């Protein structure tokens, strides 16, 4: 894929700069607006530097030697960029810099990304910013991705830059076949994987979104509901313990009001006195949005 590539030399002040001290000459590599910088191990007085040309001003032999050195570095950086193109490697500012220096670029993996996300989410679950069930779904995603990597690639992890349309389609097929997921369940796992990928994009671990143009499939689900007679049968059921009777009452309350069980459980305002005296019924706080919900009670 074509990238916007640029090489520039510039001066940088030393940390403990004193008046009259020389500046360091640095090299900046820019790919699609993302920079990587490194020192050239050379220096120059600021008044002798041509910022536009990126070289030292003068005709003396030492100036010519320094400018030739900088031009040689620039040519080697362009050669590193060309070699990455030939190799079909993803081109980033860091990858060009590492290729020039002969170092292996630091890479990140898909399992690493999921683990970091899940660790951060677990801390937010403790602060009640996320529900425990949301974290469970991402832990299931981690398990499925690990098993898919072993099944398809015979490896325990994969460079995040290797996640492409082929990987996504293969994972989707794997969820439907090996995991026997229906369309909506598989789509939820892929949606969660998409969130992980977008975090990697923000961290600049990858430069393109492999989910771009991908449309998750979904099927309309016909939800079943209990009839009035069925609710009445539950209400008239006698249980052997007070605990089961209380569970039944919570369930029936949710059915008649539309309140989720979690809302009933977590609300500190759902009290008997308020249910009796409240003009609009009772109120609670929605877990996901944190907004108050008023529920009108019918006879």
Secondary structure as UniProt FT lines:
FT   STRAND          5..12
FT   TURN            15..16
FT   TURN            19..20
FT   STRAND          23..31
FT   TURN            32..33
FT   STRAND          34..44
FT   HELIX           46..48
FT   STRAND          49..50
FT   TURN            51..54
FT   STRAND          55..56
FT   HELIX           61..87
FT   HELIX           93..101
FT   HELIX           110..126
FT   TURN            127..128
FT   HELIX           132..153
FT   HELIX           160..162
FT   HELIX           165..177
FT   HELIX           183..202
FT   TURN            203..204
FT   TURN            210..213
FT   HELIX           228..236
FT   HELIX           242..257
FT   HELIX           261..266
FT   HELIX           272..277
FT   TURN            279..280
FT   STRAND          282..285
FT   TURN            287..289
FT   STRAND          292..295
//
